[in-house]
Amino acid sequence: MNELFAPDNLTWANAILKLIAAILLPLAIGLERFWHRKPIDFRPFVIISVVACAVLIATLDFPLTGGRTVESVDATKVMQGVLTGIGFLGAGAMYRQGDYVKGAASAASIWSAGVIGLICGIGELWLAGGVTFMIVALMFLSEPFTKRWSNEDD
């Protein structure tokens, strides 16, 4: 019974570290969207990232439980499915108003949160942190330019 409540190939500390990173890193992106009063608040970023991370942790842990072989699950297919689903969520954040498409930055940010969650799930926290930093920096540094030169409110 105990094996149902513990990762088989990860330590609890490793799994929790990945999930905490999957919470905190996209939270930075979501808070930027929230502070600038964009169409999506910070919660979906965290939810998407944590679930993507958990799906990948489970995918990587699953093949090595109950006598299965590593070849029984292809993690890249799982990642592809997660990213496709998140793409549909992001598309829901975009809309057209006249000649402008609004919500594109929020849609890209949502998709990025899912990617960050997957990166955390495979344990490349340095890469997830770097990607998060670049996205947040881009959002903050580009705001004066987008406000001045664009009709886009996102």
Secondary structure, 3 states (H helix, E strand, C coil): CHHHHCCCCCCHHHHHHHHHHHHHHHHHHHHHHHHCCCCCCCHHHHHHHHHHHHHHHHHHHHHHCCCCCHHHCCHHHHHHHHHHHHHHHHHCCCEEECCEEECHHHHHHHHHHHHHHHHHHHCCHHHHHHHHHHHHHHHHHHHHHHHHHCCCCC
